[in-house]
Amino acid sequence: MKEEIIISGFGGQGVLSMGKILAYAALMEGKEVTWMPAYGPEQRGGTANVTVIVSDDKISSPILSKYDTAIVLNQPSLDKFENKVKPGGTLIYDSFGILDKPKRKDIACYHINAMETAADLKMMKCFNMFVLGGLIKIHPIVSVEDVMKALRKSLPERHHHLLPMNEAAILKGMEIIVQE
Amino acid sequence: MGEEREVLLLKGNEAIAHAAIRCGCDGYFGYPITPQSEVLETLAALKPWETTGMVVLQAESEVASINMLYGAGGSGKRAMTSSSSPGVALMQEGIGYMAGAEVPGLIVNVQRGGPGLGTIQPSQSDYNQATRGGGNGDYNVIVLAPASVQEMADFVDLAFELAFRYRNPAMILSDGVIGQMMEKVVLPPYKPRRTEEEIAQECPWAANGHGLKNRKPNVITSLELESSVMEVRNLHLQEKYRQIAENEVRYEENGCDDCDYAIVAFGSAARISQKAVDTARKKGYKIGIFRPITLWPFPEKEIARLSEHVKGILVVEINAGQMVFDVRAAVNGRIPVEHFGRLGGIVPDPDEIVQALEERFIHRK
């Protein structure tokens, strides 16, 4: 198996950490992983994105031309990456702030109201985990258990009291993802 | 065996820092600059001065860092610095002094685009600077080009070994892609820092200020005003470089035995090119890839051999064409050698490389 993913949104939405948790969970399952961030000014307010590759075999390029799955959390990201999804691939978007919906018919499109749900539940800090939950619902690349293990390993201990809220966000995300 | 060999998920820059502590590094001197700041940050977080006794110091500038490295290396210590392109440009004087005085040390360059302050995005445009010495005078620095986070970790100890074996500065020439990406990595086992006695044994040339016992004072300098002596010293350096070129060439080949065309690429460009090769092979083109691991010494004999059985070579570099001249020199006109690269911090994607192969070779009439 090989899954080439781009996750893209505004700086501060937790795009890079979401990719890191996914990569960490895949590593725990014995997979090869590469996590390649767009670094620099993007991280601080513009669009931030990260490429995550999970594979059974050795990974060649950390830089990709096309992706199996694109997760886009704002309009500029949708505009940039819709055409870079491989035919038959998957596009996941958060409907919040998206005016022009995806147009392609040769890919599977899903939307997830992660932003609104996180705000309603007062769980904005876990926004990215709602999205991750949605991803692993439709593409079980890693298990919820391994995501939780990855969170436990990568979060500093002083944040461990937030683990249950993160788990709740992942489970909720699995419920609210909808195919178009 | 017995020691834990845990698989970690680290950035290339973080792997360098962990590996430095584990391979018995005595001192790190550096100054922050994107995209390599995680080296200094990770060392500061790991606090090796409390465990192995390794010194970690944020210097006031890159010029200070490299001169601290000169001093530490001159006393036989395993010392290193790291920076990114503009910072490494500032260090060139010190590196030249180290080469002239035969002082070992490790310089890590996590390259970004230039010239000048340029951009913070990845680039390989310091190839010429790294492989041609970089400062004044006839000298070479041993240059290793990692293509993965694992190699970032593995090359730290290798670079120190080579630097001390040949009393010469060694460089790890990485870039923003390899420095910033995270991959699985197994760190090298712990190796104790050398004791003063061991240093005295292994580095009889070191000037460590510990007094004299039956020997003349050791002098570490690159200055020699008597030309006849200076020529002898230069000839000695050239003989040393010849030995390094003879013994230390490292490279990796994949699919070169049965290919029509080959890509030659190093570091991150080699990783990206590998995917381009996979795509090209799916399209039915027989493409191989040759990756120099040491950029100096350059694998010229091996590339000459490659040129005897392929129809053309595409050199893929994230620069305007630098290594391509070394490849052309090795090929010596036998077959066409073309270059493909992107500039200014743009990293080529695999499909662009396939397209370049098609345009420059496969579909060329």
HADDOCK unambig.tbl for C-alpha pairs under 7 A between the chains (distance, minus, plus):
assign (segid A and resid 24 and name CA) (segid B and resid 9 and name CA) 6.75 0.50 0.50
assign (segid A and resid 32 and name CA) (segid B and resid 184 and name CA) 6.98 0.50 0.50
assign (segid A and resid 33 and name CA) (segid B and resid 183 and name CA) 5.74 0.50 0.50
assign (segid A and resid 33 and name CA) (segid B and resid 184 and name CA) 6.56 0.50 0.50
assign (segid A and resid 34 and name CA) (segid B and resid 181 and name CA) 6.95 0.50 0.50
assign (segid A and resid 34 and name CA) (segid B and resid 182 and name CA) 5.77 0.50 0.50
assign (segid A and resid 34 and name CA) (segid B and resid 183 and name CA) 4.83 0.50 0.50
assign (segid A and resid 35 and name CA) (segid B and resid 181 and name CA) 5.47 0.50 0.50
assign (segid A and resid 35 and name CA) (segid B and resid 182 and name CA) 4.91 0.50 0.50
assign (segid A and resid 35 and name CA) (segid B and resid 183 and name CA) 6.48 0.50 0.50
assign (segid A and resid 36 and name CA) (segid B and resid 180 and name CA) 6.87 0.50 0.50
assign (segid A and resid 36 and name CA) (segid B and resid 181 and name CA) 4.47 0.50 0.50
assign (segid A and resid 36 and name CA) (segid B and resid 182 and name CA) 6.51 0.50 0.50
assign (segid A and resid 37 and name CA) (segid B and resid 181 and name CA) 6.56 0.50 0.50
assign (segid A and resid 60 and name CA) (segid B and resid 271 and name CA) 5.24 0.50 0.50
assign (segid A and resid 60 and name CA) (segid B and resid 272 and name CA) 6.57 0.50 0.50
assign (segid A and resid 60 and name CA) (segid B and resid 274 and name CA) 5.81 0.50 0.50
assign (segid A and resid 60 and name CA) (segid B and resid 275 and name CA) 5.57 0.50 0.50
assign (segid A and resid 61 and name CA) (segid B and resid 271 and name CA) 4.76 0.50 0.50
assign (segid A and resid 61 and name CA) (segid B and resid 272 and name CA) 4.20 0.50 0.50
assign (segid A and resid 61 and name CA) (segid B and resid 274 and name CA) 6.76 0.50 0.50
assign (segid A and resid 61 and name CA) (segid B and resid 275 and name CA) 5.64 0.50 0.50
assign (segid A and resid 62 and name CA) (segid B and resid 272 and name CA) 6.88 0.50 0.50
assign (segid A and resid 63 and name CA) (segid B and resid 272 and name CA) 6.41 0.50 0.50
assign (segid A and resid 63 and name CA) (segid B and resid 349 and name CA) 5.87 0.50 0.50
assign (segid A and resid 64 and name CA) (segid B and resid 349 and name CA) 5.69 0.50 0.50
assign (segid A and resid 64 and name CA) (segid B and resid 350 and name CA) 6.43 0.50 0.50
assign (segid A and resid 65 and name CA) (segid B and resid 349 and name CA) 5.50 0.50 0.50
assign (segid A and resid 65 and name CA) (segid B and resid 350 and name CA) 6.20 0.50 0.50
assign (segid A and resid 65 and name CA) (segid B and resid 351 and name CA) 6.06 0.50 0.50
